[in-house]
Amino acid sequence: MGLTPDSIVQQSKNAYNQWKDLWRENAKISAGFAPHKPMKDFLNIGVGKACLVVANGYSFERNIDVIRENQEHIDILCCDKTLGHLLDNGIKPTYCLVCDAMVDYEKYMEKWQDQLEDTILFINVCANQKW
C-alpha cells in the first residue's frame, strides 16, 4: 500500500507545522548571502552521463567498491549526511544536496570541506546555512 495523495498532503502539513519557524529563520539568513548562481547556469550539465543518487543504507555499503571503481564514468549526487561516507571511501561526489534545516555542518561537512573543490553544492534556502 503506497502513499495516497491525502497522506502526502498531510505529511507536508505536519512537516511545515513542525519546522516553519526554523525554515523561515534560515531563509531570512540565506537571503543575505552573496548572489547565488541561477538554476539556468546548470542547464544541460551532465547531459549524456548517468547520475547515481547515493544515500546511506545497506545498498550503498554493499556497493562502495563498485561505486569507487566506476566514479569516473558517472555523476554522483549524494545527500548531505552521505557526503563524508563517500569521501572517506575515496569517492568524490559531483553534487551534494542539502535540504535539512537541522543537518549538522560540524558533523557532516566541516571535516571534509577541503576536499570539495570539484563538488557542486545545492542547498535549499531553508536548510542550515552554515553549509
N, CA, C and O atoms as a DFTB+ gen file, in Angstrom:
524 C
 N C O
     1  1       0.842      -1.177       0.000
     2  2       0.000       0.000       0.000
     3  2       0.887       1.240       0.000
     4  3       1.654       1.454       0.939
     5  1       0.790       2.037      -1.018
     6  2       1.617       3.225      -1.148
     7  2       0.992       4.442      -0.496
     8  3      -0.092       4.379       0.084
     9  1       1.684       5.513      -0.606
    10  2       1.164       6.770      -0.078
    11  2       0.023       7.266      -0.959
    12  3       0.081       7.174      -2.186
    13  1      -0.978       7.774      -0.335
    14  2      -2.097       8.358      -1.075
    15  2      -1.856       9.861      -1.196
    16  3      -1.093      10.427      -0.412
    17  1      -2.491      10.509      -2.159
    18  2      -2.336      11.976      -2.244
    19  2      -2.692      12.675      -0.939
    20  3      -2.026      13.634      -0.548
    21  1      -3.736      12.205      -0.261
    22  2      -4.131      12.834       1.010
    23  2      -3.070      12.652       2.090
    24  3      -2.811      13.572       2.865
    25  1      -2.450      11.461       2.145
    26  2      -1.427      11.235       3.171
    27  2      -0.172      12.056       2.881
    28  3       0.503      12.504       3.808
    29  1       0.144      12.254       1.607
    30  2       1.294      13.088       1.238
    31  2       1.050      14.535       1.656
    32  3       1.939      15.186       2.204
    33  1      -0.153      15.034       1.398
    34  2      -0.507      16.400       1.805
    35  2      -0.424      16.525       3.316
    36  3       0.086      17.520       3.830
    37  1      -0.922      15.519       4.032
    38  2      -0.890      15.567       5.492
    39  2       0.548      15.557       6.015
    40  3       0.864      16.280       6.960
    41  1       1.426      14.741       5.406
    42  2       2.833      14.727       5.807
    43  2       3.467      16.093       5.587
    44  3       4.231      16.570       6.426
    45  1       3.150      16.722       4.460
    46  2       3.694      18.056       4.167
    47  2       3.212      19.077       5.192
    48  3       3.993      19.900       5.669
    49  1       1.946      19.024       5.524
    50  2       1.399      19.954       6.520
    51  2       2.047      19.732       7.886
    52  3       2.371      20.687       8.591
    53  1       2.234      18.465       8.251
    54  2       2.873      18.161       9.540
    55  2       4.307      18.686       9.576
    56  3       4.732      19.275      10.570
    57  1       5.047      18.472       8.493
    58  2       6.428      18.965       8.426
    59  2       6.449      20.488       8.508
    60  3       7.253      21.060       9.245
    61  1       5.573      21.143       7.760
    62  2       5.517      22.607       7.790
    63  2       5.226      23.112       9.205
    64  3       5.891      24.023       9.697
    65  1       4.230      22.514       9.848
    66  2       3.874      22.953      11.204
    67  2       5.017      22.735      12.188
    68  3       5.201      23.533      13.107
    69  1       5.776      21.679      12.008
    70  2       6.887      21.390      12.912
    71  2       8.083      22.306      12.673
    72  3       8.742      22.718      13.628
    73  1       8.373      22.632      11.410
    74  2       9.628      23.301      11.073
    75  2       9.493      24.739      10.575
    76  3      10.506      25.383      10.300
    77  1       8.281      25.256      10.453
    78  2       8.084      26.551       9.794
    79  2       8.920      27.682      10.392
    80  3       9.470      28.485       9.638
    81  1       9.036      27.774      11.707
    82  2       9.797      28.873      12.309
    83  2      11.280      28.791      11.940
    84  3      11.890      29.800      11.585
    85  1      11.856      27.596      12.023
    86  2      13.269      27.422      11.663
    87  2      13.476      27.644      10.165
    88  3      14.453      28.279       9.768
    89  1      12.569      27.128       9.327
    90  2      12.674      27.327       7.880
    91  2      12.662      28.822       7.542
    92  3      13.461      29.292       6.731
    93  1      11.763      29.546       8.163
    94  2      11.677      30.992       7.902
    95  2      12.951      31.708       8.345
    96  3      13.471      32.558       7.622
    97  1      13.453      31.367       9.529
    98  2      14.681      31.991      10.024
    99  2      15.862      31.684       9.100
   100  3      16.631      32.583       8.757
   101  1      16.008      30.423       8.699
   102  2      17.094      30.053       7.789
   103  2      16.964      30.763       6.445
   104  3      17.966      31.204       5.880
   105  1      15.762      30.877       5.934
   106  2      15.553      31.559       4.650
   107  2      15.922      33.042       4.756
   108  3      16.497      33.596       3.819
   109  1      15.603      33.685       5.868
   110  2      15.972      35.092       6.062
   111  2      17.495      35.254       6.067
   112  3      18.032      36.173       5.449
   113  1      18.177      34.359       6.766
   114  2      19.642      34.423       6.825
   115  2      20.236      34.166       5.441
   116  3      21.135      34.886       5.005
   117  1      19.736      33.144       4.752
   118  2      20.248      32.801       3.418
   119  2      20.040      33.928       2.417
   120  3      20.851      34.101       1.506
   121  1      18.981      34.684       2.569
   122  2      18.693      35.785       1.645
   123  2      19.777      36.859       1.698
   124  3      19.948      37.613       0.740
   125  1      20.512      36.934       2.813
   126  2      21.544      37.948       2.952
   127  2      22.894      37.555       2.377
   128  3      23.823      38.363       2.385
   129  1      23.022      36.339       1.881
   130  2      24.292      35.889       1.305
   131  2      24.517      36.506      -0.061
   132  3      23.606      37.070      -0.666
   133  1      25.746      36.388      -0.533
   134  2      26.092      36.868      -1.876
   135  2      25.148      36.235      -2.891
   136  3      24.529      35.205      -2.621
   137  1      25.046      36.858      -4.052
   138  2      24.122      36.309      -5.061
   139  2      24.433      34.839      -5.353
   140  3      25.589      34.435      -5.479
   141  1      23.377      34.077      -5.452
   142  2      23.501      32.659      -5.769
   143  2      23.507      32.482      -7.276
   144  3      23.012      33.335      -8.012
   145  1      24.067      31.377      -7.729
   146  2      24.027      31.081      -9.151
   147  2      22.591      30.745      -9.531
   148  3      21.916      30.014      -8.807
   149  1      22.123      31.263     -10.643
   150  2      20.766      30.898     -11.071
   151  2      20.746      29.465     -11.593
   152  3      21.750      28.967     -12.103
   153  1      19.611      28.816     -11.464
   154  2      19.483      27.429     -11.906
   155  2      19.797      27.280     -13.391
   156  3      20.246      26.218     -13.821
   157  1      19.568      28.328     -14.179
   158  2      19.850      28.221     -15.621
   159  2      21.332      27.971     -15.893
   160  3      21.685      27.469     -16.960
   161  1      22.209      28.318     -14.937
   162  2      23.640      28.035     -15.105
   163  2      23.930      26.536     -15.108
   164  3      24.998      26.104     -15.543
   165  1      22.988      25.761     -14.627
   166  2      23.177      24.321     -14.552
   167  2      22.401      23.572     -15.644
   168  3      22.373      22.342     -15.659
   169  1      21.783      24.313     -16.540
   170  2      21.039      23.716     -17.638
   171  2      21.957      22.835     -18.477
   172  3      23.023      23.279     -18.904
   173  1      21.562      21.625     -18.709
   174  2      22.282      20.633     -19.520
   175  2      23.581      20.140     -18.893
   176  3      24.357      19.462     -19.566
   177  1      23.837      20.453     -17.648
   178  2      25.027      19.930     -17.002
   179  2      24.855      18.412     -16.855
   180  3      23.797      17.934     -16.446
   181  1      25.884      17.685     -17.185
   182  2      25.839      16.235     -17.052
   183  2      25.101      15.507     -18.155
   184  3      24.889      14.298     -18.054
   185  1      24.706      16.205     -19.205
   186  2      23.985      15.547     -20.291
   187  2      24.837      14.417     -20.862
   188  3      26.026      14.599     -21.125
   189  1      24.231      13.268     -21.050
   190  2      24.931      12.123     -21.602
   191  2      25.611      11.249     -20.568
   192  3      26.170      10.206     -20.910
   193  1      25.573      11.656     -19.315
   194  2      26.188      10.880     -18.239
   195  2      25.096      10.335     -17.323
   196  3      24.098      11.008     -17.067
   197  1      25.289       9.136     -16.844
   198  2      24.374       8.603     -15.839
   199  2      24.640       9.300     -14.519
   200  3      25.771       9.692     -14.230
   201  1      23.594       9.453     -13.720
   202  2      23.741      10.059     -12.394
   203  2      23.291       9.053     -11.352
   204  3      22.153       8.585     -11.371
   205  1      24.193       8.730     -10.448
   206  2      23.899       7.815      -9.353
   207  2      23.548       8.651      -8.129
   208  3      24.335       9.497      -7.705
   209  1      22.378       8.415      -7.567
   210  2      21.946       9.118      -6.364
   211  2      22.257       8.215      -5.173
   212  3      21.802       7.072      -5.116
   213  1      23.038       8.737      -4.220
   214  2      23.532       7.920      -3.115
   215  2      23.070       8.499      -1.780
   216  3      23.204       9.693      -1.513
   217  1      22.525       7.616      -0.961
   218  2      22.176       7.946       0.419
   219  2      22.683       6.808       1.292
   220  3      23.037       5.747       0.780
   221  1      22.721       7.012       2.579
   222  2      23.195       5.972       3.492
   223  2      22.231       4.795       3.494
   224  3      21.016       4.965       3.393
   225  1      22.788       3.619       3.610
   226  2      21.956       2.427       3.689
   227  2      22.715       1.201       3.221
   228  3      23.868       1.286       2.797
   229  1      22.054       0.072       3.306
   230  2      22.685      -1.200       3.005
   231  2      23.185      -1.271       1.564
   232  3      24.301      -1.738       1.332
   233  1      22.401      -0.825       0.601
   234  2      22.838      -0.942      -0.801
   235  2      24.067      -0.082      -1.069
   236  3      24.907      -0.449      -1.891
   237  1      24.182       1.046      -0.396
   238  2      25.385       1.874      -0.529
   239  2      26.585       1.135       0.052
   240  3      27.622       1.017      -0.600
   241  1      26.443       0.641       1.267
   242  2      27.550      -0.067       1.912
   243  2      27.986      -1.282       1.086
   244  3      29.181      -1.545       0.950
   245  1      27.036      -2.005       0.549
   246  2      27.325      -3.211      -0.222
   247  2      28.030      -2.897      -1.538
   248  3      28.767      -3.734      -2.059
   249  1      27.809      -1.700      -2.080
   250  2      28.331      -1.360      -3.411
   251  2      29.423      -0.296      -3.417
   252  3      29.716       0.266      -4.472
   253  1      30.025      -0.008      -2.282
   254  2      31.072       1.021      -2.211
   255  2      32.176       0.762      -3.236
   256  3      32.587       1.684      -3.941
   257  1      32.654      -0.455      -3.327
   258  2      33.750      -0.773      -4.249
   259  2      33.341      -0.540      -5.698
   260  3      34.128      -0.015      -6.486
   261  1      32.133      -0.920      -6.053
   262  2      31.638      -0.736      -7.423
   263  2      31.521       0.750      -7.740
   264  3      31.893       1.191      -8.827
   265  1      31.004       1.516      -6.791
   266  2      30.874       2.968      -6.997
   267  2      32.258       3.590      -7.170
   268  3      32.472       4.378      -8.091
   269  1      33.191       3.243      -6.296
   270  2      34.549       3.803      -6.369
   271  2      35.189       3.486      -7.721
   272  3      35.778       4.365      -8.350
   273  1      35.077       2.239      -8.166
   274  2      35.697       1.807      -9.419
   275  2      35.093       2.480     -10.652
   276  3      35.763       2.598     -11.678
   277  1      33.847       2.918     -10.565
   278  2      33.157       3.473     -11.734
   279  2      32.860       4.963     -11.629
   280  3      32.160       5.510     -12.482
   281  1      33.374       5.623     -10.607
   282  2      33.016       7.025     -10.378
   283  2      33.435       7.961     -11.509
   284  3      32.822       9.014     -11.680
   285  1      34.439       7.616     -12.269
   286  2      34.883       8.475     -13.375
   287  2      33.905       8.460     -14.553
   288  3      33.975       9.317     -15.434
   289  1      33.005       7.493     -14.564
   290  2      32.092       7.322     -15.691
   291  2      30.683       7.828     -15.411
   292  3      29.822       7.809     -16.291
   293  1      30.451       8.278     -14.182
   294  2      29.108       8.717     -13.781
   295  2      29.205       9.999     -12.975
   296  3      30.268      10.348     -12.461
   297  1      28.093      10.688     -12.873
   298  2      27.960      11.761     -11.897
   299  2      27.367      11.137     -10.646
   300  3      26.528      10.240     -10.728
   301  1      27.800      11.610      -9.498
   302  2      27.297      11.100      -8.228
   303  2      26.660      12.253      -7.468
   304  3      27.298      13.276      -7.216
   305  1      25.395      12.076      -7.107
   306  2      24.671      13.050      -6.300
   307  2      24.412      12.401      -4.950
   308  3      23.802      11.334      -4.869
   309  1      24.878      13.049      -3.893
   310  2      24.650      12.490      -2.560
   311  2      23.816      13.447      -1.732
   312  3      23.751      14.648      -1.997
   313  1      23.180      12.877      -0.722
   314  2      22.506      13.724       0.251
   315  2      23.544      14.169       1.287
   316  3      24.609      13.565       1.416
   317  1      23.226      15.202       1.998
   318  2      24.151      15.833       2.937
   319  2      24.794      14.861       3.918
   320  3      25.998      14.955       4.158
   321  1      24.052      13.953       4.482
   322  2      24.587      13.066       5.508
   323  2      25.421      11.926       4.941
   324  3      26.005      11.156       5.705
   325  1      25.489      11.802       3.628
   326  2      26.280      10.754       2.988
   327  2      27.622      11.293       2.495
   328  3      28.510      10.510       2.157
   329  1      27.782      12.590       2.449
   330  2      28.981      13.226       1.909
   331  2      30.268      12.660       2.510
   332  3      31.152      12.229       1.769
   333  1      30.385      12.655       3.809
   334  2      31.595      12.175       4.477
   335  2      31.854      10.697       4.246
   336  3      33.003      10.280       4.100
   337  1      30.794       9.907       4.213
   338  2      30.959       8.469       3.965
   339  2      31.563       8.219       2.586
   340  3      32.422       7.352       2.426
   341  1      31.113       8.978       1.597
   342  2      31.682       8.843       0.255
   343  2      33.160       9.225       0.265
   344  3      34.007       8.460      -0.196
   345  1      33.462      10.394       0.786
   346  2      34.833      10.886       0.768
   347  2      35.767       9.980       1.571
   348  3      36.907       9.755       1.165
   349  1      35.302       9.466       2.690
   350  2      36.119       8.547       3.490
   351  2      36.419       7.254       2.738
   352  3      37.366       6.544       3.076
   353  1      35.628       6.949       1.734
   354  2      35.817       5.738       0.939
   355  2      36.406       6.029      -0.436
   356  3      36.323       5.197      -1.340
   357  1      37.003       7.216      -0.593
   358  2      37.677       7.546      -1.847
   359  2      36.751       7.854      -3.001
   360  3      37.138       7.712      -4.161
   361  1      35.536       8.274      -2.704
   362  2      34.554       8.598      -3.736
   363  2      34.233      10.079      -3.636
   364  3      33.801      10.566      -2.591
   365  1      34.452      10.798      -4.751
   366  2      34.181      12.241      -4.760
   367  2      32.851      12.504      -5.461
   368  3      32.724      12.274      -6.664
   369  1      31.864      12.985      -4.712
   370  2      30.571      13.258      -5.338
   371  2      30.639      14.465      -6.270
   372  3      31.367      15.426      -6.020
   373  1      29.875      14.392      -7.331
   374  2      29.762      15.514      -8.262
   375  2      28.886      16.603      -7.664
   376  3      29.161      17.794      -7.805
   377  1      27.825      16.167      -6.990
   378  2      26.846      17.073      -6.388
   379  2      26.522      16.611      -4.970
   380  3      26.545      15.418      -4.670
   381  1      26.223      17.569      -4.112
   382  2      25.729      17.276      -2.770
   383  2      24.488      18.131      -2.554
   384  3      24.510      19.340      -2.783
   385  1      23.425      17.505      -2.121
   386  2      22.142      18.181      -1.927
   387  2      21.863      18.327      -0.435
   388  3      21.802      17.338       0.295
   389  1      21.695      19.574       0.009
   390  2      21.400      19.871       1.411
   391  2      19.998      20.458       1.493
   392  3      19.726      21.517       0.929
   393  1      19.119      19.771       2.191
   394  2      17.742      20.254       2.331
   395  2      17.317      20.407       3.782
   396  3      16.407      21.179       4.083
   397  1      17.947      19.700       4.656
   398  2      17.521      19.613       6.045
   399  2      17.857      20.897       6.804
   400  3      18.992      21.372       6.759
   401  1      16.892      21.438       7.483
   402  2      17.090      22.665       8.266
   403  2      17.990      22.444       9.466
   404  3      18.558      23.395      10.003
   405  1      18.122      21.204       9.889
   406  2      18.877      20.904      11.097
   407  2      20.157      20.112      10.831
   408  3      20.866      19.773      11.779
   409  1      20.473      19.807       9.566
   410  2      21.648      18.966       9.316
   411  2      22.892      19.657       9.876
   412  3      23.141      20.832       9.606
   413  1      23.647      18.924      10.640
   414  2      24.757      19.456      11.412
   415  2      25.995      19.645      10.536
   416  3      26.607      18.669      10.103
   417  1      26.359      20.887      10.279
   418  2      27.532      21.215       9.473
   419  2      28.806      20.623      10.079
   420  3      29.618      20.020       9.375
   421  1      28.968      20.799      11.373
   422  2      30.183      20.338      12.031
   423  2      30.340      18.816      11.923
   424  3      31.457      18.322      11.767
   425  1      29.262      18.091      12.002
   426  2      29.317      16.625      11.959
   427  2      29.409      16.089      10.538
   428  3      30.133      15.125      10.289
   429  1      28.684      16.699       9.601
   430  2      28.536      16.110       8.272
   431  2      29.312      16.805       7.156
   432  3      29.330      16.305       6.031
   433  1      29.956      17.948       7.432
   434  2      30.654      18.631       6.350
   435  2      32.002      19.215       6.721
   436  3      32.936      19.134       5.924
   437  1      32.136      19.790       7.881
   438  2      33.332      20.557       8.234
   439  2      34.628      19.774       8.006
   440  3      35.573      20.312       7.430
   441  1      34.685      18.538       8.438
   442  2      35.893      17.713       8.328
   443  2      36.356      17.549       6.875
   444  3      37.551      17.388       6.628
   445  1      35.443      17.587       5.929
   446  2      35.744      17.293       4.524
   447  2      35.754      18.532       3.636
   448  3      35.923      18.404       2.423
   449  1      35.580      19.726       4.198
   450  2      35.405      20.924       3.381
   451  2      36.566      21.183       2.417
   452  3      36.357      21.773       1.358
   453  1      37.771      20.758       2.759
   454  2      38.911      20.989       1.872
   455  2      38.988      19.973       0.731
   456  3      39.889      20.059      -0.103
   457  1      38.069      19.023       0.680
   458  2      38.037      18.022      -0.385
   459  2      36.914      18.276      -1.385
   460  3      36.622      17.408      -2.207
   461  1      36.280      19.442      -1.333
   462  2      35.060      19.661      -2.094
   463  2      35.194      20.642      -3.259
   464  3      34.190      21.149      -3.761
   465  1      36.415      20.909      -3.687
   466  2      36.596      21.902      -4.749
   467  2      35.893      21.509      -6.055
   468  3      35.547      22.385      -6.849
   469  1      35.678      20.221      -6.290
   470  2      35.026      19.771      -7.514
   471  2      33.587      19.323      -7.297
   472  3      32.963      18.781      -8.210
   473  1      33.057      19.542      -6.103
   474  2      31.684      19.144      -5.794
   475  2      30.786      20.371      -5.820
   476  3      31.101      21.395      -5.213
   477  1      29.670      20.261      -6.525
   478  2      28.686      21.346      -6.593
   479  2      27.674      21.127      -5.478
   480  3      27.062      20.064      -5.373
   481  1      27.511      22.140      -4.659
   482  2      26.597      22.079      -3.528
   483  2      25.284      22.752      -3.907
   484  3      25.255      23.927      -4.273
   485  1      24.211      21.993      -3.814
   486  2      22.865      22.544      -3.971
   487  2      22.241      22.584      -2.590
   488  3      22.176      21.572      -1.892
   489  1      21.778      23.777      -2.200
   490  2      21.217      23.914      -0.856
   491  2      19.883      24.645      -0.923
   492  3      19.743      25.670      -1.591
   493  1      18.927      24.098      -0.225
   494  2      17.612      24.693      -0.098
   495  2      17.748      25.947       0.773
   496  3      18.491      25.927       1.755
   497  1      17.060      27.015       0.442
   498  2      17.183      28.262       1.218
   499  2      16.744      28.093       2.654
   500  3      17.109      28.898       3.511
   501  1      15.966      27.061       2.934
   502  2      15.511      26.828       4.307
   503  2      16.453      25.940       5.096
   504  3      16.247      25.719       6.289
   505  1      17.487      25.429       4.439
   506  2      18.417      24.500       5.085
   507  2      19.392      25.257       6.003
   508  3      19.425      26.487       6.023
   509  1      20.163      24.498       6.741
   510  2      21.186      25.058       7.627
   511  2      22.211      25.811       6.768
   512  3      22.944      25.197       5.993
   513  1      22.257      27.103       6.905
   514  2      23.076      27.957       6.036
   515  2      24.574      27.873       6.320
   516  3      25.367      28.435       5.564
   517  1      24.978      27.195       7.376
   518  2      26.412      27.009       7.619
   519  2      27.070      26.238       6.476
   520  3      28.267      26.382       6.230
   521  1      26.295      25.434       5.792
   522  2      26.821      24.649       4.683
   523  2      27.290      25.581       3.577
   524  3      27.772      25.119       2.543
